Amino acid sequence: MARNNKLNQFRIEEVTSVHSPSLAGMKTWLIEIFPEYAPPRFESLLTRLRHPDSRHELQIFIGQSNGQVAGLVQVFYREWQNGLLADIDLLGVLEPHRCKGLGTALVKRAIQATWDMAGRYGLQSIGVVSLIEPSDATVIRLHKKLGGQIRTDYLHPSGDIIAWHPLLRDFATVETGLLAQQLQQFAFLLV
Ligand SMILES: CC(C)(COP(=O)(O)OP(=O)(O)OC[C@H]1O[C@@H](n2cnc3c(N)ncnc32)[C@H](O)[C@@H]1OP(=O)(O)O)[C@@H](O)C(=O)NCCC(=O)NCCS
């Protein structure tokens, strides 16, 4: 079966409310794929950071298959350098659903969402940053395929390196250290 046909089995949508019927599936997803981040904090993040009447600091997109949450990407936003910077904080696809294009589709959606969000707020789109495991060839290839740079000149305390998708030409050569500082700021959103 062609890759695109496989992708058709997924429906990608944003979860905007703590009352979403997908919340239970999101929690199961997190416990299965990132047990180290349990207990899940989706409700508190949506309540604190997705403001109905002002600028969102968070968006969560899920990929569903037959009503099951198969994949998820969680994106944080911050204003930086007169523009909008996004951080892909969580990205994962449950094992039975991997290699069908969902991970790529979720990252593409996060990048498009950054353009859209910046446009809505009258800001420039600066880029999308993410911490990734240096030994994970799949995620490295995924980011590279979508135009991301793999920055190996900074090692996060967790052992991760930075994937950087510049959306504004001036930021294609931004220092990795500056991106690392922004990741520290993003971490405060989780507290
Ligand atoms: C990284 C992850 C999200 C990718 O999800 P996915 O849905 O399998 O991704 P895709 O199907 O879009 O494929 C992305 C890349 O995976 C690799 N891949 C996909 N199918 C493959 C296959 N059959 N054989 C080998 N590699 C394959 C390829 O590098 C592919 O890129 P390509 O399209 O150029 O071939 C998923 O593997 C995952 O959840 N991993 C665990 C959590 C994690 O590491 N998250 C990242 C945090 S740093």
PDBQT file of the ligand as one rigid body, heavy atoms in Angstrom, charges set to zero:
ROOT
HETATM    1  C1  LIG A 201       9.606   9.598  15.615  1.00  0.00    +0.000 C 
HETATM    2  C2  LIG A 201       8.170   9.117  15.367  1.00  0.00    +0.000 C 
HETATM    3  C3  LIG A 201       7.211  10.169  15.883  1.00  0.00    +0.000 C 
HETATM    4  C4  LIG A 201       7.961   8.948  13.854  1.00  0.00    +0.000 C 
HETATM    5  O1  LIG A 201       6.592   8.580  13.641  1.00  0.00    +0.000 OA
HETATM    6  P1  LIG A 201       6.121   7.809  12.322  1.00  0.00    +0.000 P 
HETATM    7  O2  LIG A 201       4.652   7.985  12.211  1.00  0.00    +0.000 OA
HETATM    8  O3  LIG A 201       6.637   6.418  12.334  1.00  0.00    +0.000 OA
HETATM    9  O4  LIG A 201       6.878   8.661  11.225  1.00  0.00    +0.000 OA
HETATM   10  P2  LIG A 201       6.699   8.604   9.648  1.00  0.00    +0.000 P 
HETATM   11  O5  LIG A 201       5.915   7.382   9.243  1.00  0.00    +0.000 OA
HETATM   12  O6  LIG A 201       6.211   9.915   9.208  1.00  0.00    +0.000 OA
HETATM   13  O7  LIG A 201       8.192   8.362   9.150  1.00  0.00    +0.000 OA
HETATM   14  C5  LIG A 201       9.242   9.250   9.451  1.00  0.00    +0.000 C 
HETATM   15  C6  LIG A 201      10.543   8.579   9.115  1.00  0.00    +0.000 C 
HETATM   16  O8  LIG A 201      10.595   7.352   9.857  1.00  0.00    +0.000 OA
HETATM   17  C7  LIG A 201      11.343   6.382   9.113  1.00  0.00    +0.000 C 
HETATM   18  N1  LIG A 201      10.511   5.291   8.660  1.00  0.00    +0.000 N 
HETATM   19  C8  LIG A 201       9.225   5.322   8.369  1.00  0.00    +0.000 A 
HETATM   20  N2  LIG A 201       8.797   4.148   7.915  1.00  0.00    +0.000 NA
HETATM   21  C9  LIG A 201       9.870   3.337   7.934  1.00  0.00    +0.000 A 
HETATM   22  C10 LIG A 201      10.086   1.989   7.581  1.00  0.00    +0.000 A 
HETATM   23  N3  LIG A 201       9.116   1.209   7.101  1.00  0.00    +0.000 N 
HETATM   24  N4  LIG A 201      11.321   1.469   7.757  1.00  0.00    +0.000 NA
HETATM   25  C11 LIG A 201      12.323   2.230   8.230  1.00  0.00    +0.000 A 
HETATM   26  N5  LIG A 201      12.186   3.541   8.566  1.00  0.00    +0.000 NA
HETATM   27  C12 LIG A 201      10.970   4.075   8.419  1.00  0.00    +0.000 A 
HETATM   28  C13 LIG A 201      11.847   7.104   7.930  1.00  0.00    +0.000 C 
HETATM   29  O9  LIG A 201      13.043   7.743   8.235  1.00  0.00    +0.000 OA
HETATM   30  C14 LIG A 201      10.743   8.112   7.692  1.00  0.00    +0.000 C 
HETATM   31  O10 LIG A 201      11.109   9.072   6.794  1.00  0.00    +0.000 OA
HETATM   32  P3  LIG A 201      10.800   8.808   5.198  1.00  0.00    +0.000 P 
HETATM   33  O11 LIG A 201       9.375   9.181   4.967  1.00  0.00    +0.000 OA
HETATM   34  O12 LIG A 201      11.726   9.733   4.509  1.00  0.00    +0.000 OA
HETATM   35  O13 LIG A 201      11.050   7.386   4.877  1.00  0.00    +0.000 OA
HETATM   36  C15 LIG A 201       7.924   7.728  16.027  1.00  0.00    +0.000 C 
HETATM   37  O14 LIG A 201       8.928   6.840  15.602  1.00  0.00    +0.000 OA
HETATM   38  C16 LIG A 201       7.899   7.768  17.547  1.00  0.00    +0.000 C 
HETATM   39  O15 LIG A 201       6.873   8.040  18.145  1.00  0.00    +0.000 OA
HETATM   40  N6  LIG A 201       9.037   7.485  18.191  1.00  0.00    +0.000 N 
HETATM   41  C17 LIG A 201       9.088   7.429  19.657  1.00  0.00    +0.000 C 
HETATM   42  C18 LIG A 201       8.963   8.758  20.295  1.00  0.00    +0.000 C 
HETATM   43  C19 LIG A 201      10.025   9.716  19.836  1.00  0.00    +0.000 C 
HETATM   44  O16 LIG A 201      11.169   9.327  19.676  1.00  0.00    +0.000 OA
HETATM   45  N7  LIG A 201       9.613  10.968  19.636  1.00  0.00    +0.000 N 
HETATM   46  C20 LIG A 201      10.515  12.012  19.261  1.00  0.00    +0.000 C 
HETATM   47  C21 LIG A 201      10.946  12.768  20.473  1.00  0.00    +0.000 C 
HETATM   48  S1  LIG A 201      12.632  13.279  20.306  1.00  0.00    +0.000 SA
ENDROOT
TORSDOF 0
